[in-house]
Amino acid sequence: MTKKLFIANPDATNSELDAKVIVDQQPELTESQRDDLTQQFVEIVVDNMSEESLILYAKEQLCAYYNEDSIECLQEEIEEYDPELYDELVENVQITDLMKEVS
């Protein structure tokens, strides 16, 4: 297989040379324009996600959000949701760990 060698026109005009210039500039956006751009992209991504994907994503984000703060903050959040839920969930976690140790 013979490779062909392409040589640029040595007598190129300025317009031909200008046409070959690769412009690699990012448009300057204001903070408001950046927010609008992000919002539009998020709309497209969410519209193309399945219900299962949306649920999984929401769970991952909520876990990350609640793990950012201290255990005391998490306890407050849970107790605001349901005053008895924190103790029940702690008990569930501790029992699960005991069962893992026994297995």
N, C-alpha and C positions, 0 to 999 in steps of 0.2 A: 504494500500500500504506500503510495507516494504522498507525502505531505506537501500541501501547497503553501507557499510563503506569500503572504500578502504584504506589500510594501505601500506605505502611505504615499500619496501624491507629493513629490518633492516640490512641486510648483503650486501648492494649494493656496487659494485666495484666503483673505482674512475671514470671509463669511464661512468658508469650509472649515477653517481652523476653529472658529467660534462655535460651530455646530458640534464639534468634538469635545468641547469642554464639559466636564461632568460637574454639575453644581450639587454640592452636598451641604445645603443650608437647611436648618430646621426653621420653620416659621416661628416668629416671636409671638407668643400668646400671652394675653393678660391672664391674671389668676381666674377671672370670671370665665374667660374663653376656655381655659384649661378645665375648669369645673364642668362647663357645658360639653366639652369634648369627652370627658370621662363619663358623664351622665349618658350621653348618646351611645358610647361603646358598651356600657353596662346594660343598657336597654337591649342592645343587640345580643349580647352574651346571654342574658337571662331569658330572652325570648326563645333562644335556641337550646336551652337546657331542659332536660326532662324533669318531671316532678321528683323522681328519685334523686337526680343530681342536685336539685335545689334543696331537698331535705338534707342530703349528706353535707352539702356546703354550709347550710345554716347550722347544723350540728357542730361541724369543725370550727366555724367562726365563733359560736357561742362558747365552746370549750376553751378556745384560745382566750376569749374575752374574760371569762370567769377565772381562768388560771393566772391572769396577769396580777391580780391583787392577792392579798393575804387570805389565809383560811378564815380569819374573822370577817373579812368583807364578804367572802363567799357565804358564810353562815348567815350574815345579815340579809343577803339577797334571797337565800332559800327561805328564811323565816318570814320575810316580807311576802313571799309567794304563798307560803303555807306555814303557819307557826309550828306545826308538829312535824313537818317534813324533814327537817335537818336531822333530828334524832333518829328517825326511821332510816334515812339514807346512810347515816354513819353506821348504824347497826347492820344494814345490808352489806356494806363494804367490809366490815370486820368479819362477818360470818363468811363471806366469800373468800377472804384471805385464810381463815381457819380451814375451810374446806380444801383449798389449794395445798395447804401444808400437810393435811392428812393424806391426800392422794399421792 
